[in-house]
Amino acid sequence: MRQGQFVLPDGTVVQPSRTPGGYRRFTTETLKEIAICSYNHHWFSMKKLKSTFRELAMAAYRDTSEQKMPS
């Protein structure tokens, strides 16, 4: 992230949002953009890209699914 290696097809550098304490906060969309950039730079294989998308989809589902609260 510090060297601006993750770039969108239009040339925009991918930047995560920051918390008030200065920590990086990654959205699902930002992580997808990083994965695609990694594939485009041949850092990820197609198999790794698909696996990453699968993991992101499962994480998004876990975050939004209704779970029963313990009694």
N, C-alpha and C positions, 0 to 999 in steps of 0.2 A: 504494500500500500504506500509506503513512504517514497518509493522511487517512481511512482506513477506508471507501473507496469500494466495495470488493468485498464484497458481503454475500450470504449464502445466503438462500434463501426463508424460512427460519425466523428471520431477523434476525441470525444469527451472522456476525461479521466474519471474512472469510477471512484467516488468518495463516499464512505459511510457517514452517517450523521454522528454527532458527538453529544455525549451527556454533559451536564454542567461540570462534572469532575474531569472531563477531557477523555473519557473512555469512548472507544468506537462502538457504535451500535449498528449492526447489520440487519437490514430487512431481508425478507425472502427474495425480493426482486434484485437487491444488490448482490446477494449470493448467487443468483442465477446469472447475472451479468458477469461476475467473476469467473464462474464455471465456463461460460461460453467463451470468454476471452482466453482462458486457459486452454480450451480446445483449439481455438484459432491460432494460438502460438505453439501448438503441438506439445503442450505440457500435460494435457489430458488426452487419453485415447477416447474413441467414441464409446467404448464400454464404460470407462470411468465417468464420462459425461452423463450417460444414461443412469448410472448408479447414483451419481450426485443428484440428478433431478428426482429420482425415486426417493432418496433420503429427504430432500426438501419437501416433497409432496407429503410424505408420511409425517414429517414434523409439523407442517401446516395443518394437517388433519387432526393431529393430537392437540394442537393449540386451540382449534375451533370446535372440536367435538364436545358434545354434552356428556359429562361424566357424572355418575351418581355420587352424591356426597355421602360419606359414612354416617350412620345414625348415632 
